[in-house]
Amino acid sequence: MDSSTYPDSSFLVSLVCEDTKSEDARGFMSRASEPLLFTPLHRVESRNALRNAAGRGDITEADRRVAFRQIEADLREGVLVHLPVNWTDVFRRADELSEKHAGTDGQRTVDLLHVAIALESSAKTFLSFDTRQRRLAKAAGLKVSLEFCHTATPAAGRRNPAPAARPAAYGFKAATFSVITASAFASDRASAGLLTGGFGLTFQNAPANRGHSPRISWARALSVASRWR
């Protein structure tokens, strides 16, 4: 599936690991009509951000592993789609952006690269929770969503106490619950399968919750399932 929506890594991290912007990320994806573009730069930067967050103690190692698996699940399920990148053209475009914008609004190299990739791929919409990144994307002519987010997002972490489950495929594909923690339905897995199956969803076991708060309640499951039916 083609896509014209490019996220930076701050958006992806909030999508796969609970932090202060995760609700905004899920809210956007609940209205999305297409998947998100994904490149090797996203893979390296997001995984490094999650490792750093675990090292700082913002998230646990279990959280990090779940987030890594969620990225791979989103790629398999079409939430993220691989974007072939001509890196020579990207670096050329990034240097042009630097020449135009660095003198007046100092630019970070990784921000230049993300915007350059978006432009080279003919993306129309740019997603970011980072103020400086959004400002550069907008100056480069991209449509910048998430304008309501006015503060830069940490690389990862600062989790809410009870993160909500999300269907991995959102509004543009048959939904799959792939981040529901096993402990949330441990008391009655058969009923969990019947519940999700009754709404045309697929129930997948996730790693044990390892003492964390359950990610979904029965009421929440019903609410989410009906929304993405």
Secondary structure as the mmCIF struct_conf table of DSSP 4:
data_model
#
loop_
_struct_conf.conf_type_id
_struct_conf.id
_struct_conf.beg_label_comp_id
_struct_conf.beg_label_asym_id
_struct_conf.beg_label_seq_id
_struct_conf.end_label_comp_id
_struct_conf.end_label_asym_id
_struct_conf.end_label_seq_id
STRN STRN1 THR A 5 PRO A 7
HELX_RH_AL_P HELX_RH_AL_P1 SER A 9 VAL A 16
BEND BEND1 CYS A 17 CYS A 17
BEND BEND2 ASP A 19 ASP A 19
TURN_TY1_P TURN_TY1_P1 THR A 20 LYS A 21
HELX_RH_AL_P HELX_RH_AL_P2 SER A 22 SER A 30
TURN_TY1_P TURN_TY1_P2 ARG A 31 ARG A 31
BEND BEND3 SER A 33 GLU A 34
STRN STRN2 LEU A 36 PHE A 38
HELX_RH_AL_P HELX_RH_AL_P3 PRO A 40 ARG A 56
TURN_TY1_P TURN_TY1_P3 GLY A 57 GLY A 57
BEND BEND4 ASP A 58 ILE A 59
HELX_RH_AL_P HELX_RH_AL_P4 GLU A 61 GLU A 77
TURN_TY1_P TURN_TY1_P4 GLY A 78 GLY A 78
BEND BEND5 VAL A 79 VAL A 79
STRN STRN3 LEU A 80 HIS A 82
HELX_RH_AL_P HELX_RH_AL_P5 TRP A 87 HIS A 101
TURN_TY1_P TURN_TY1_P5 ALA A 102 THR A 104
BEND BEND6 ASP A 105 ASP A 105
HELX_RH_AL_P HELX_RH_AL_P6 THR A 109 GLU A 120
TURN_TY1_P TURN_TY1_P6 SER A 121 SER A 122
STRN STRN4 THR A 125 LEU A 127
BEND BEND7 PHE A 129 PHE A 129
HELX_RH_AL_P HELX_RH_AL_P7 THR A 131 ALA A 139
TURN_TY1_P TURN_TY1_P7 ALA A 140 GLY A 141
STRN STRN5 LYS A 143 VAL A 144
TURN_TY1_P TURN_TY1_P8 GLU A 147 PHE A 148
BEND BEND8 THR A 151 THR A 151
HELX_LH_PP_P HELX_LH_PP_P1 ALA A 152 PRO A 154
BEND BEND9 ALA A 155 ALA A 156
BEND BEND10 PRO A 161 ALA A 162
HELX_LH_PP_P HELX_LH_PP_P2 PRO A 163 ALA A 165
STRN STRN6 PRO A 167 PRO A 167
TURN_TY1_P TURN_TY1_P9 ALA A 168 ALA A 169
HELX_RH_3T_P HELX_RH_3T_P1 TYR A 170 PHE A 172
BEND BEND11 LYS A 173 LYS A 173
STRN STRN7 THR A 176 PHE A 177
BEND BEND12 VAL A 179 VAL A 179
HELX_RH_3T_P HELX_RH_3T_P2 ALA A 182 PHE A 185
TURN_TY1_P TURN_TY1_P10 ALA A 186 SER A 187
HELX_RH_AL_P HELX_RH_AL_P8 ARG A 189 GLY A 198
TURN_TY1_P TURN_TY1_P11 PHE A 199 GLY A 200
STRN STRN8 THR A 202 PHE A 203
TURN_TY1_P TURN_TY1_P12 ARG A 210 GLY A 211
BEND BEND13 HIS A 212 HIS A 212
HELX_LH_PP_P HELX_LH_PP_P3 SER A 213 PRO A 214
BEND BEND14 ARG A 215 ARG A 215
HELX_RH_AL_P HELX_RH_AL_P9 TRP A 218 ARG A 227
TURN_TY1_P TURN_TY1_P13 TRP A 228 TRP A 228
#
